[in-house]
């Protein structure tokens, strides 16, 4: 039993050493980063590119979708070298989901060259899971700073309290069938309609 423990400790120490050594290397020269950075998502011979689809499905400007893709590449690198579980922002997660749909590109052009298997694991739900992913997200942001030497852009990587705010409700909606407005704008519109209705009723009975 003691031998097993010693071997396990030695293996763990080697993994930590590998991670620490990789962190000490300039990421821009790391072959793993160079491979991830070179990934091409937008093919020229298609009428709907990856970035255009990402923008369309999330109602983003195209330039923003391109920025998210660049940050997604950084997330993939953090996943490869940080040495701890990672969690993306909602925006990065949308890019990750879409990338998984392009399964040949994901598993053959990307994953097959990585020193790990980049599976995507959804939450099981519940408060403990929320705490776990909140912690992982915080560690991911810390590793971002440690690896890239700068803070993650807040318009793509919000603070943990915003990323995991309560009462979030994400749903797919066919925008061709519905008007989509914010709750604040909807409340203002509701109040205006009610005022106009009261004024109309007042005019009718006066």
N, C-alpha and C positions, 0 to 999 in steps of 0.2 A: 504493500500500500504506500509506504514511504517513497519507494522508487518511482511509482506512478506519479505521485505528487511532485517529486523533484523533476521528473521529465516534463510534466505539464508546466511547471514554473519556468523551466528552461525554454520551452517553446514559446511561452508567453513573453519572456524577456526578449527572445529573438524577434518576435513580431513588433514589439515596442521599439526595438533598436532600428528595425527597418523603417518604421514610420518616422522616427526621429531623424534618421539619416536623410530620408526623402524631404522632410520639412526643411532641413538645412541646405538643401540644394535649391538653386534658383529654379522656380517652377517653369519659367519660360524655356528652360533647356531640358526639362524632363521629357523623355520620349512618350510617356503617358499623356502629358499635356499636349505635346505636339500632335499626337494622333487625334485627340479629342478636338483640338483647335482646327484641325484640317477637315473635320467632318463637313460635308456639303449637304445641306438640307433641301435647297431649292434647285431642282433639276430644270434645265432649260427647255426640254422637249415636252412640257406638260402645260395645260391651260390653267391649272390651279396649283400653285406651288405650295409647299409646306408652310411657309411664312404667311402666305395669303389666306390659307385655310385657317391657320392659327388666329390670325387677325379677325377673320369673318366670324368664326365660331364664338369668339369672346367679345365681339363688338369693340375691337381695338383699332387704333390707327396702325397702318402697316409698319411705320417706323418703330412703333412701340413693340410690335411682335418681333421685329428684328432684334431689338435690344433684349427682349426676353430670351430669345434663342442664344444670344451671346452669354447671358447670365446662366442659362441652362447648362451650357458647356462648362462653366466654372463649377456649377453644382456637381456635375458628373466627375470632375476632377477631385473635388472635395470628398465625394463618396469613395473615390479610389485611394486616397492617400491620408485621410484624416485619422483613421484608426478608431473611429467611433461611429455609431449609427447616426444617420443624417435625416433631416426632414426639410423639404423644400417649402417655399412660399406657395400660395395658391397659384400665382402666375406661373412660377416655374413648374408646378405640378401639372398645369394645363399643357405646357410644352412636353413634359414627360409622358403624359397620357397619349398625346398625339404621336409622339415618337414611337411608342409601343405598338401603335396601330400599323406603322410602317415596319412590320416585323422583320423583313429581310435586312433593311437598313440598320435596325436596332441590333439584332443578334449577329449578323454577319459582318457589317461594316464597322460596328462599334464594339459590341460586347465581346466578340471573339478575340479581340486584341487586348482586353483588359485583364489585370491580374486578379479579378474577382468576378462573381456573377451578379450583375446589377438588376436584381429582381425588385419589383414594386410591390410592397405589402400594404394593403389598406388597413385602416383602423378597425378594431373590433367593437368600438363604441364604449361609452362609459367614462366616468370621471378619471379613473386611473389611466386609461389610454390617453385622455386629453393631457394629463400631467406628463406622461411619458413623452408624447410628441412635442409638447411645449419645451421640455428639457432638451430634446434632440435638436429642435429648431434653434434654441439659444446657443447650443454647442456648435451648430452649423455656422451661425453668424460669427462666432468667435474664431472658428477655423478659417472662415473667409478672410478675416482681418489678418490672421497669422500667416496665411499662405500668400495672399495677393497684396498685402501691405496697405490696404485701404478699406474703408467701411463699405459694406454692400449698399447699392443705391436703394433708398427707402421707397421709391416709387415702384420697385419690383420686389424688394425684400423689406416689408414693413416690420416694425418692432413686434416682439412676441405678443404683447397685450392686444395689438391690433390683429395680428395673424390669427390669434386664438380667442377673439372676442366672442362673448356668448350670443346665443340666438341667431347664429348664422343659418341661412337656408339657401342652399345652392340647388338650382333646378334648370333642366333644359326647357327652353321655351321657343316655339316657332314664332319669330319676330314678325313674320308676314301676316299673322293672324291677330296680333295684339299690339296695343300701344304700351311701351315700357317707359315708365317715369319713376323718379325717386319718390320715396315716401314723403319727404318734405314738400316736394312739388305737388304730389297728390293731395296732401292735406290742404295746401293753399288753394288748389283747384276746387276741392270739396267745399271749403269755406266760402269761396266766391260764388259757387253755384247755389249754396244755401242762402246767401245774402240776396242774390238776384231773385231767387224763388220767393223769399219773404217780401221783397219790394213789390214783385208782381202781384202777390196775394193781397198786399196792403192797398195797391192801386185798384184792384178789382172790388174790394169791399168798401172803399172810401167814396 
